[in-house]
Amino acid sequence: MMTPMSHRVQVKNTIVELLEGDITKQDVGAIVNAANSSLLGGGGVDGAIHRAAGPELLAETKTLGGCQTGDAKLTGGYKLKAQYVIHTVGPIYQAHDPLVPKQLASAYRRSLEVAEANGIRTIAFPSISTGAYGYPLKEAAPIALKTVIDTIRERDSFDRIRFVLFDPQTVEAYTRALDQLTQLHSDSLKPI
Ligand code: ADP
C-alpha cells in the first residue's frame, strides 16, 4: 500500500516541515543563509537575504572574517522578520569526492549548533548548495533531512525546523526524501 507523502513530521517535541516559499518572509527566530565563504554577499538566496535585511547586514558580515565551508556564523536580522540570520557555507558539488557530503551535513549541523547556543528555537533553512553550487537535489535532500533529524533527535532545543523551498522540483525532492526517512524510522518520526 502507498503511504501518503508527508510535508510535516514530529521528532520528539520538534516539528520538521517543508514549505514552498521565500525564506526572507519567514517569521522565525533565525533564517539560514546559504552564503559563500567571504560572507560578503552573492546571488541566489544570499542576495535575496541581503536585499531584504538592508545594508546593515553586510556591514556586520564584513566584520566576521568569512566562514569556512561546513561552518556557520550568526548575525542580526535587521529589516527581516527573523531576529537572526545564521550564515553557513555549503560545498560546491564535486561528484565522487567523499568530503562533499560531509561538508553539506556539517553546514546543517553547525547551523543548528549555533542556533542552540543562542537559544533560537525556530529555524528556517533553504536548500543549501543545490543552486549555484550545483549539488543534485536527489543527493542533497536526503542528506539535509537526515542530518537535521539526527541532530535534533539528540536534543530538546528546538520547536520548529522549516525547510523553505523555492520551487516545485525542490519541494518534490525533499518530500520524497522525508517520506523515505519516515518509512525507515516509523518508531521516532511521526507524520502530523
Ligand atoms: P548555493 O550557492 O548554496 O547553491 P543558491 O542561493 O544558489 O545557493 O541556491 C540554494 C537554493 O536556494 C536553491 O534551491 C534556490 O532556488 C533557493 N533560493 C533562491 N532564492 C530563495 C529565496 N528567496 N528563498 C528560499 N530559497 C531560495
Boltz pocket constraint, residues with backbone or C-beta under 6 A from the ligand:
constraints:
  - pocket:
      binder: B
      contacts: [[A, 21], [A, 22], [A, 23], [A, 24], [A, 34], [A, 35], [A, 43], [A, 44], [A, 45], [A, 46], [A, 48], [A, 90], [A, 91], [A, 126], [A, 127], [A, 128], [A, 129], [A, 130], [A, 131], [A, 132], [A, 133], [A, 134], [A, 135], [A, 164], [A, 165], [A, 166], [A, 167], [A, 170]]
      max_distance: 6.0
